[in-house]
Amino acid sequence: MTSQKSSSATTGAAQQAAPVPTAKEPKRKRGIARVAKLLDAGAAVFAEQGYKAATMTEIAARAGAPIGSLYQFFPNKDVLADALVARYAEHVEAALDRTRAQVADLDGSQLADRLLDVLVAHAAERSLALSLLDARWEQPGVRPGVLRESLRRRIAEILTLWRPELAEDQAQAMSVVLFQAMKSLVQLHEEKRYPGKAEAIAHWRGWVQRYLAEI
């Protein structure tokens, strides 16, 4: 009995210690270009068929790459999905960092437009990233709140650089409001047709511009 318990404990410990598959980071230009092509193919197939229906075989075929090359960089479909979410995060964070670098020269209206344009400019990537997170929300390690908190933190940092007199809690509260406004504008853009669409978008931008102009 003791031997069986010991064996079970050893097996459980080995299972817990099993390494989690991760994406391979390319080091050469050729590898970087290949990974970018694989990611683009993955994004296209996921967008067309959804995460569950998409297959690694089809993604490799879309990229015009051997299946072994796909598995070399992305050991499974989940790792590929994580890489696409990470790429979206990098693009949005880079856009916010560019705004941060120029924020001292912006007035309230200009800052509002810069922030509002970030998610609109990456709307397709955002839609895919959200669908990938939603399809896998029950899996360990999938943490959709991490990206949201990272973007809010960057917005709060932009605000405190723009208006140094803002208290930290005020900047954090404003970052929540602004990030929600950014998401809502994307939704207004994504709706195909509805009465007064252009006017609604203009009104939404105007509200955010006035919100920052009062600071």
C-alpha positions as CSV (number, residue, x, y, z in Angstrom):
1,M,0.0,0.0,0.0
2,T,2.8,2.4,1.0
3,S,4.6,1.6,-2.3
4,Q,1.5,2.3,-4.3
5,K,1.0,5.7,-2.5
6,S,4.6,6.6,-3.1
7,S,4.3,5.6,-6.8
8,S,1.1,7.7,-7.2
9,A,2.7,10.7,-5.5
10,T,5.8,10.4,-7.7
11,T,3.6,10.2,-10.8
12,G,1.6,13.3,-9.7
13,A,4.8,15.3,-9.0
14,A,6.2,14.3,-12.4
15,Q,3.0,15.5,-14.1
16,Q,3.0,18.8,-12.2
17,A,6.6,19.3,-13.1
18,A,6.1,18.7,-16.9
19,P,7.3,21.7,-18.8
20,V,4.6,23.9,-20.4
21,P,5.0,24.2,-24.2
22,T,6.1,27.6,-25.3
23,A,6.7,29.3,-28.6
24,K,10.3,29.2,-29.9
25,E,11.9,32.6,-30.3
26,P,13.5,33.0,-33.8
27,K,17.0,34.5,-33.8
28,R,17.7,35.1,-37.5
29,K,15.9,37.4,-39.9
30,R,14.8,34.4,-42.0
31,G,13.3,32.8,-38.9
32,I,11.6,36.0,-37.8
33,A,10.0,36.4,-41.3
34,R,8.9,32.7,-41.2
35,V,7.2,33.1,-37.8
36,A,5.5,36.3,-38.9
37,K,4.1,34.4,-41.9
38,L,2.9,31.5,-39.7
39,L,1.2,34.0,-37.3
40,D,-0.5,35.7,-40.2
41,A,-1.7,32.3,-41.5
42,G,-2.9,31.4,-38.0
43,A,-4.8,34.7,-37.6
44,A,-6.5,34.2,-40.9
45,V,-7.6,30.6,-40.2
46,F,-8.7,31.3,-36.7
47,A,-10.7,34.3,-37.9
48,E,-12.4,32.3,-40.6
49,Q,-13.1,29.1,-38.7
50,G,-12.8,29.8,-35.0
51,Y,-10.3,28.5,-32.6
52,K,-11.8,25.0,-32.1
53,A,-12.4,24.2,-35.7
54,A,-9.0,25.4,-36.9
55,T,-6.3,22.9,-37.4
56,M,-2.5,23.2,-37.4
57,T,-2.4,21.3,-40.7
58,E,-4.6,23.9,-42.3
59,I,-2.6,26.8,-40.8
60,A,0.7,25.3,-42.1
61,A,-0.9,24.9,-45.6
62,R,-2.2,28.5,-45.5
63,A,1.4,29.7,-44.7
64,G,2.8,27.5,-47.4
65,A,5.1,25.9,-44.8
66,P,5.8,22.3,-43.8
67,I,3.8,21.2,-40.8
68,G,7.1,20.5,-39.0
69,S,8.1,24.1,-39.4
70,L,4.9,25.2,-37.7
71,Y,5.4,22.8,-34.8
72,Q,9.0,23.8,-34.5
73,F,8.0,27.3,-33.5
74,F,4.5,26.6,-32.0
75,P,4.3,23.2,-30.3
76,N,0.5,23.2,-30.3
77,K,-2.5,25.3,-31.3
78,D,-2.8,26.9,-27.9
79,V,0.7,28.2,-28.0
80,L,0.0,29.7,-31.4
81,A,-3.2,31.4,-30.1
82,D,-1.2,32.8,-27.1
83,A,1.4,34.2,-29.5
84,L,-1.3,36.0,-31.5
85,V,-2.8,37.5,-28.4
86,A,0.7,38.6,-27.3
87,R,1.3,40.2,-30.8
88,Y,-1.9,42.2,-30.5
89,A,-0.8,43.4,-27.0
90,E,2.6,44.4,-28.3
91,H,1.0,46.5,-31.1
92,V,-1.4,48.3,-28.8
93,E,1.2,48.9,-26.2
94,A,3.6,50.3,-28.8
95,A,0.9,52.7,-30.0
96,L,0.3,53.9,-26.4
97,D,4.1,54.2,-25.9
98,R,4.3,56.5,-29.0
99,T,1.5,58.7,-27.5
100,R,3.3,58.7,-24.2
101,A,6.5,60.0,-25.9
102,Q,4.6,62.9,-27.5
103,V,2.1,63.6,-24.7
104,A,3.8,66.8,-23.5
105,D,2.9,68.5,-26.8
106,L,-0.8,67.5,-26.9
107,D,-3.9,69.3,-25.7
108,G,-6.9,67.6,-24.4
109,S,-8.6,67.1,-27.8
110,Q,-5.5,65.8,-29.4
111,L,-4.8,63.3,-26.5
112,A,-8.4,62.1,-26.7
113,D,-8.1,61.4,-30.4
114,R,-4.7,59.7,-30.0
115,L,-6.1,57.3,-27.3
116,L,-9.4,56.7,-29.2
117,D,-7.6,55.8,-32.4
118,V,-5.4,53.1,-30.8
119,L,-8.0,50.4,-30.5
120,V,-9.8,51.5,-33.7
121,A,-6.5,51.1,-35.7
122,H,-6.1,47.5,-34.3
123,A,-9.8,46.6,-34.4
124,A,-9.4,43.4,-36.5
125,E,-6.5,42.1,-34.2
126,R,-8.5,43.0,-31.1
127,S,-11.5,41.1,-32.3
128,L,-9.4,38.0,-33.0
129,A,-7.5,38.3,-29.7
130,L,-10.8,38.5,-27.7
131,S,-12.3,35.5,-29.6
132,L,-9.2,33.4,-28.8
133,L,-9.3,34.4,-25.1
134,D,-13.0,33.7,-25.0
135,A,-12.7,30.3,-26.7
136,R,-10.1,29.2,-24.1
137,W,-11.2,31.0,-20.9
138,E,-11.4,27.7,-19.0
139,Q,-7.9,26.7,-19.7
140,P,-5.2,27.2,-17.0
141,G,-3.0,30.2,-17.7
142,V,-5.5,32.1,-19.9
143,R,-5.8,35.4,-18.1
144,P,-7.8,38.0,-20.2
145,G,-7.6,40.5,-17.3
146,V,-3.8,40.8,-17.6
147,L,-3.9,42.6,-20.9
148,R,-6.7,44.9,-19.7
149,E,-4.8,45.9,-16.6
150,S,-1.6,46.5,-18.6
151,L,-3.3,48.9,-21.0
152,R,-5.0,50.7,-18.2
153,R,-1.7,51.1,-16.4
154,R,-0.1,52.6,-19.6
155,I,-3.0,55.0,-20.0
156,A,-2.7,56.1,-16.3
157,E,1.1,56.7,-16.9
158,I,0.3,58.9,-20.0
159,L,-2.2,60.9,-17.9
160,T,0.3,61.6,-15.1
161,L,2.9,62.7,-17.6
162,W,0.4,64.9,-19.3
163,R,-0.9,66.4,-16.0
164,P,1.7,65.8,-13.3
165,E,-0.6,67.3,-10.7
166,L,-3.1,64.4,-11.0
167,A,-3.2,62.2,-8.0
168,E,-2.4,58.5,-8.6
169,D,-5.9,57.3,-7.7
170,Q,-7.4,60.0,-10.0
171,A,-5.2,58.9,-12.9
172,Q,-6.2,55.3,-12.3
173,A,-9.9,56.1,-12.2
174,M,-9.6,58.1,-15.4
175,S,-7.7,55.3,-17.1
176,V,-10.6,53.0,-16.5
177,V,-13.1,55.6,-18.0
178,L,-10.9,56.2,-21.0
179,F,-10.2,52.6,-21.7
180,Q,-13.9,51.9,-21.6
181,A,-14.4,54.8,-24.0
182,M,-11.8,53.4,-26.4
183,K,-13.5,50.0,-26.4
184,S,-16.9,51.5,-26.9
185,L,-15.7,53.5,-29.9
186,V,-14.5,50.3,-31.5
187,Q,-17.9,48.8,-31.1
188,L,-19.5,51.8,-32.7
189,H,-17.2,51.5,-35.7
190,E,-17.7,47.7,-36.0
191,E,-21.5,47.9,-36.2
192,K,-22.1,47.6,-40.0
193,R,-25.0,50.1,-40.4
194,Y,-27.3,52.0,-38.2
195,P,-29.0,55.3,-38.4
196,G,-26.7,58.3,-37.5
197,K,-23.5,56.2,-37.3
198,A,-21.2,59.0,-38.3
199,E,-22.9,61.4,-36.0
200,A,-22.8,58.9,-33.1
201,I,-19.1,58.4,-33.6
202,A,-18.5,62.2,-33.7
203,H,-20.5,62.7,-30.6
204,W,-18.6,60.0,-28.7
205,R,-15.2,61.6,-29.8
206,G,-16.5,65.0,-28.7
207,W,-17.5,63.7,-25.3
208,V,-14.0,62.2,-24.7
209,Q,-12.4,65.4,-25.9
210,R,-14.4,67.5,-23.5
211,Y,-13.7,65.1,-20.7
212,L,-10.0,65.6,-21.1
213,A,-10.3,69.3,-21.8
214,E,-11.8,69.8,-18.3
215,I,-8.6,68.4,-16.7
